[in-house]
Amino acid sequence: MSATAERERITARVSSTVAETLNSAAELMGTTLNSFVVQAALEKAQKIVDRESLVQVSRNDAAMLLDLLDAPPKPNAARQKAYERFMKEKYGVETGSAGSGA
């Protein structure tokens, strides 16, 4: 870490029981209480961030999505109308019913 890196301070008030447990765990790990708490909090935070940024689908759902990408269905009337409305509102383009809709 460079000497010019900004550092933040985090404080927490805990019961004596929690403090004793944290101190014991830090001693068992051979580190300071501060280092132990920061590392434990960082590991937990990273797990949460990873879990919340991951989209999981079943094998069947993944196969269905891949099939749809390989062979998308032809646009129905509602999709065609939505495409035409989007192109007109977003780009001022009149596509007419002969547009591709894709």
Disulfide bonds with the S-S distance in Angstrom:
none
